[in-house]
Amino acid sequence: MGQSLFYDTILSGNRNISCAHCHHPKFGTGDGLSLGIGEGGQGLGPDRTPGIGLARIAKRIPRNAPGLWNLGGRDLTVMFHDGRLSKSELFGNGFNSPAEEWLPQGLNSLLAAQALFPLVAQFEMAGNPGENEIIGAVHDRIDAAWPILAKRVRTAGGYGARFVAAFDHIDAPEEVTIVEIANALAAFMALEWTSFDSLFDQYIGGDHAALTADQHAGMQLFYGKAECASCHSGPLMSDQKFHALGLPAFGPGRTRLFDPYARDVGRMGESNRLEDSYAFRTPMLRNVALTAPYGHNGAFATLEGIVRQHLDPARSRADWRPEDAKLPDVPWLEAGDFVIQSDAREMARQARVVPGKRPDLNDEEVAQIVAFLKSLTGTHSVTDPLFGVPEWFTP
């Protein structure tokens, strides 16, 4: 049931986009774009177009669509690039989230809570004001749309009866709420995209012949000289903290009400602490070779590019060019795509938090780190998913 809901457009305001349109296994559970095309777009992945006429997109998605690998991990405590969703008892419902005290009770995981927010995001799945009842309800209060979506689901396509069969506490379709929908989505995602069967996992499991010589050398650099593991640590290969990497700035930005335009202050937008400015969550690295482009805004199309950004952020930032971004052509938005780069004061603010150089690595060593990162790609978990893409799904 979670699989059906993930690929079904029924959860979007205008019934024209599903979770899978931005998180498709064909693109490593991302969309292959630096900044995605959400509600109003047409097609899938790098070939997705921004739509036409009144239905065309009004804004690019401000941040890169992250992969979904291992998001069911029990040790995971924070989600989204800026960490605006985390485990917490601050609001009495188990989570600190944009919905604050209005997040419903009963969500059984961090992943289930996460699943609720794209549904009510205007440019992701909800649609523009005046187009449908979902976005209208969102503008009243964030939780007002979820009951409408729940009623839509339980009264269509046989979902109601399936919920009754799946959940012990549900005796009739009318009892289905957004909580059961979110829990079903999370159950599917957690099973479908759990991946701990890479060559690297085989190596740490005792098969020391699993890695090639270059991959082994890259692993030694990753955990040693290159200092990658200072942030990409532990079983999840993430410290779940926030760091400013000095990535090139572009796109609409995830702005706050009082921001001037087109900038993204990262974690500071959630914490309101200056020390968090332009810092973003450390991503997990399983299947990282499948999830390009890289960075919170997808600034780098290749693993080599993002590795070199880590090693020498100032130089990488200076060498970066707009054509390096994988942005579909959207003529009516192009004037704002890189406008932030002409704001001298904002660029100066960002430059102040660009980290210093890491240890010098030669080209061979960079290639070895890239080889190691490719060894993190799952085997059967990638090629033989439990569920796969439904035959009826059409982008």
N, C-alpha and C positions, 0 to 999 in steps of 0.2 A: 504493500500500500504506500509506503514511503517512496518507493521507486516511482510509482505511478504519479504521485503528487510532485515529485522532483521534476519530472519531464512534462507535466501538464501545465498548460497556460491558464488554467482555472484560478490560480492563485494571484494572477496579476489583475490590476484594475480594469484594463481594457481587454483582458483575455488574449493578449498577443505576445507574451513573453513568459518563459518558464525559468526556473533556477538553472536548467541545463544550458540555456542560451549564453550564459556567462561563465558556466562551470561545466564544460563538456569534457568527457574522457579523451576525446580525439585530440584535445589541446592540453593534456595533462591535468585536467579538471580546472583549467583556466579558460581564457578565450583567445590567447595568442596575440593580444593587443596591448599596447602600453596603457591606454585608457579606453575602457570599453564603450560600446554603444548599447544603451539600455532600452527602455520603453520607447516604442516608436520605430526602432530599427528593424531591419529585415536581413535574414540570412544568419550565418554562423561563422564564428572565428574571424580570422583576418579578412575573409570575404564579406563580412557583415557590412551592410550599407545603412546610412542614417535615415532612411525613409523618405517619403515624398509628401507634398501637400501639407494639410493641416496636421497629419499624423507624424510628421518628421520630428526628429529629436530636437529638444530645446537646449541641451547641454550635454557635453561629454561626461561620462562617469569620472568623478574627480581623482579616483585612485585605481591602481592596478587590481584586477580581479585575482585574488590569491588562490593557490591550489587548495584542495580539500583533503589532502593526505593526512591521516592520523589525527584528525580533529576530534575523534572520539576518545583520545588518550585521557586516562583518569588524572594524570599529573598536570594536564593543561589547566591553567588558571586565568588566562586572559586571551581575548580575541579582538580582531580588527587591527588595522595598522597602527591606530593610536591608542589601542587598549581601552576603548570606551565601554567594553563589556568585560566584566570580570566576576569571579566568584566573590561574594561579599554578603554580609548580613545588614548592610547599611540601610536597606529599605525593607527588610523583613521578608523578602521573597527569595533569598539565596544569591542575588545578583546585584551588582552595581551596573546599571545600564541606562541608555537614553530614555527609557520609559520610567525610570525611577520607581516610585511606589505603585505605578499603574501597570507594571509588568505582572501578568497573571500568576497565581500560585499553581504549583503542580508540574512545572517544567522539570524534567528529570536529569538534565545535563546542561553544561555550558553550550554545547552544540545545539541543543533544542532552543535555548534562548536566542542564540545567534540567528537561527532560521527565521525568526519573526521579523527581523528588521528590514531585510530587502523588500519584504511584502508591502511595507508602508513607506518606502523611500520613493519620492516623486519621480526621479529620473531613472530609477532602477526598475521597479515593477508597478508602482501605484498609478502613474500617469499624471497628467497636468490638471490643474484646477478647472472644473467645468466639464471634464470628460467622463467622469463616472462617480459612482457613489463612494468608492473606496477612498479616493483622494479627498473628496469632500469631507468625509468623516475624519480623516487624518488631520485636516486643518482645524477641526474642532478640538481634538485631543488625540494623541498618538494611539491610544488603546481603543478608540471608538471604531476603527475599521476592522479589527480582528473578529468581532462577533458577526459582522456582515460577511466576511470571507468564510467563516466557519459554516454559516447557514448555506452559503453558495455551494460549498463542498458537500455537505451532508445530504443535500437535496438533489445532487446531480451524479450521473454516471455510475450509480450503484455504490458510491462511497459509503453512504450511511450504513447499509447492511454489512459492508466489510469492516467498518469500525466496530459494530456490535460484535462481530465474530472475533475481532482481534483484541479488544480490550475487555477484561473481566468486569470492570466497573461500569461499562456502557451497556444498558439494556434496551435502548431505543435510539434511533438515529438523531432525534432532536436533542439528545444529551451530549452530542459531539461538540466540543469547543475548540478554539484555536490551540489549546494546550495539547490535545490528542494529535492534532495535525502536526504541530511542531515536534512532538515526541516521535511520531512516525517518520518524519523527515530525518530526524537525527539518527534514528535506529538504522535507516537505510544508509545514510552517509557514513556512519561509523563502521558498518560492516563492509560496504562496497569499497571503501578507500582506506582500509588499514593496510599498511605496507611495511613489513619488517623482514623481507626475504631477499634483500639485495646481496650483491657480491660482498659488500662490506659487512653485512650482517652474518653472512656465511663465514667470513674471516674471523670476526669476533666470537663466533660460535665454535671456533677451533679448526676450521679449514684454512690453513695458512697458505694454501695454493690457490685460493679463490681470487686473489688480486694479482694483476700483472705487475711487472717490475716498476713501471711508471706509476701505477695506482698506489703501490706500496710506498714509493718515494713521496708521492703527493700526500699520503696519509701522515707520514712522518713530518712533513712540512706543516700540514694542517694543525697537528697537535703539538708542533714544536716551533721552529723558527718563524713561521708566518703568523703565529698567534691567533689563528682563526678560532680555535676552541676557547679563547677567552670569552667569547660570546656564544658561539655555537657549541654548547656543552651539554652533557648529560644524554640520556636515552632519546630525548626528543630533538637533540642537536640545536637547542635554543635555551638561552638563559631566561627567556620570557620577560626580558627587560627592554629598555628603550634607549636607542643610541642615535646621535646625529652623525650621518655619514657624508653630508655635504653633496647629496645628489643634485644634478642640474634641475632647476625649477621650470615647470611649464604646466599647461593645462588650466582648467578653471579653478583648481585648488578647492580644498574642503574649508570653505570660509566660515567665519562666525559673523554674527549680525553686525559687529562693529569693525570688521576687517575692511580695508579699502577695496580690494579686488584680487582675485586670482592667486592668492597665496595660501600656502598650507603650512601651518605652524606645528603640525604633528601632535605629539603627546601633550603639549602645552594647551591645546584646545580642549582637552579633557581635564587636565590637572590644574590649569591656571598658574603654573609655576614657571618662572622664567628659565630655570635650569633645565626644563623639559622642551625648550623651544627647538623645533625642527628635528626632534627625535622620534624614531619609529621603532616598532616592535621587531625584535630579532626573529626572522622567520625560521621555521623548521626546514631541514634540508633533505629529508627523504624524497626521492624522485625530482630533485631540483633541476635535473637536466631536461625534464619534460615540461617545465612550467615557465619558460621564457615568455615575455621579457621580464627583467628583474628590477627590483627596487619598488618602493611604495607607489611610484608613478610609472613603473616600467621603462625607465630611462635607458636601460641597456639591453640590447637584443641578444647578447651572448654571455655565456658564463665567463669567458675571458674578460669581457668588458667590465662586468661587475666585480670580478676579482681584482682587476687593476684599479678600480675605483676605491676598493678597500685599502689597497697598498699605498696609493698616492692620491688621496682625494682632491687636493688642490690642482694637481696637474690634470687629472682626469676631468675635473669640472671645467677647466679652461679649454681642454681639447674637444669637449663635447659639442656637437652641432645639432641643430633642430632636426635635420634629416635622419639622425640616429634614432629618433623616436618612431615607434610603429603606430602611427595615427592614421586611420582611414580619412579620406578626403571629405571634409564637411565645409563647403564654401562659406556658409552663413555663420560659421563659428571660428573660422581661421584667423580673424583679426585678434581674437583673444587667446589663441593657443600659446603664444610665446610673449604676450605683452608684459608679463611679470619681469622679463629679463631687461626691460627698459626702465624699470623702477630702481634708480640708483640707490636709494635709501634701503629698500627692501633687500637688494642684492648685498649691500654692505652688512645688514643684519645677519643674513644667512652666512656670509663669508666669515663672520666672527666665530661661528661654531663649527666650521670645517675642521675635522681632526687632522693631526699631523701625520707624517709619513710612517708607514710600518717598515719593518726591516726590508732592505733592498733584496729583490729576487730577480734573477735573470730570466730570460724568455723560457728556457728549459724548465726552470722551477715553476713558473706560472703554468706551463703546459701540464706539468705533473699534478699540480693542484686541481686543474680542470679534469684531468683523468681520474683523480680520486673522487671528485664530485659526481662524475658519471658512474662510478661504482656504487653510488647510493641509489641507483634506479632499481626498483623492485623487479622480480622475475614473474612468477605466477600471479602475484597480486596485481600486476599491470596487464599481463597478456590474457589472463583467465579470470576476469571479475566474476563475483558470485551472481550478479544479476545482469549486467550489461545494459545496453541502450534498448528500450522497447522498440519493437518493429513499427509501432504506430507513430513514433516520434518523427516529426518533420519540422525542420528549422524554418 
